[in-house]
């Protein structure tokens, strides 16, 4: 997992290189139009596009959702390790991604998803 304190051309190049390593070079990078993303794509010879206002609003809502869930998780289950390896944060973000994919792709209702997921979380907690 990568986190950056600032957004600039150097951090965007690192981030986009990781995406290219996972997805290949035949991709289009869609962004909000920030100049450092456009420059990074030009440097890395990748196609760049700017997403529409509707998609931007959806992306902002998804990011806000993830932030809210992360904040709640940290408030109720804080890490008490002296030297935290942030593994629990990565597990949380992966579980949010799985949950959102289930809701979007399979149109699973929240109640059904929670009933099926709680036993998995309990096993992970005790592992």
Secondary structure, 3 states (H helix, E strand, C coil): CCCCCCCCHHHHHHHHHHHHHHHCCCCEEEECCCHHHHHHHHHCCCEEEECCHHHHHHHHHHHHHHHHHHHHHHHHCCCCCCCCCCHHHHHHHHHHHHHHHHHHHHCCCHHHHHHHHHHHHHHHHHC
